[in-house]
Amino acid sequence: MELGFAAVRKSIAAARLALAETGEPQWTGDRRTGWLQALDAIDRFLDGDESERGFSIIRSLDAGVGTDGATSRAILEVATALRLGGIDRYR
């Protein structure tokens, strides 16, 4: 499973970078902040912290982003990495 976690962490790092560098108007303000917090929660889960209230990660990722733009694709890649790592929920 650790190999799967490495791929998830790599996709999270790419998504954080995309969020930091984006000029796409749909990725500003509260939406950007919320997704950064969600990525942090996934990271904490990978570290073994199950104190978050829990939610379906993939459903939230799939429902919360479109496919237009590099930032959206980077966040959707997190969902793909989670699936490939065998993670579809936490807590």
TACOR-V265316 format. One record per residue. N is the residue number from 1. PHI is phi in whole degrees, -180 to 180 (* if undefined). Layout:
[[N & PHI] [N & PHI]]
This chain:
[[1 & *] [2 & -60] [3 & -62] [4 & -63] [5 & -63] [6 & -62] [7 & -66] [8 & -65] [9 & -61] [10 & -64] [11 & -68] [12 & -64] [13 & -61] [14 & -66] [15 & -67] [16 & -62] [17 & -63] [18 & -61] [19 & -65] [20 & -71] [21 & -101] [22 & -68] [23 & -112] [24 & -71] [25 & -63] [26 & -76] [27 & -116] [28 & -122] [29 & 58] [30 & -62] [31 & -64] [32 & -61] [33 & -60] [34 & -62] [35 & -70] [36 & -63] [37 & -66] [38 & -64] [39 & -64] [40 & -61] [41 & -64] [42 & -64] [43 & -59] [44 & -62] [45 & -61] [46 & -63] [47 & -82] [48 & 102] [49 & -86] [50 & -110] [51 & -80] [52 & -63] [53 & -67] [54 & 88] [55 & -164] [56 & -77] [57 & -59] [58 & -65] [59 & -59] [60 & -66] [61 & -66] [62 & -64] [63 & -80] [64 & -91] [65 & -134] [66 & -95] [67 & -112] [68 & -86] [69 & 95] [70 & -65] [71 & -67] [72 & -60] [73 & -64] [74 & -65] [75 & -71] [76 & -63] [77 & -65] [78 & -62] [79 & -61] [80 & -62] [81 & -63] [82 & -62] [83 & -59] [84 & -65] [85 & -85] [86 & 80] [87 & -109] [88 & -124] [89 & -146] [90 & -139] [91 & 67]]
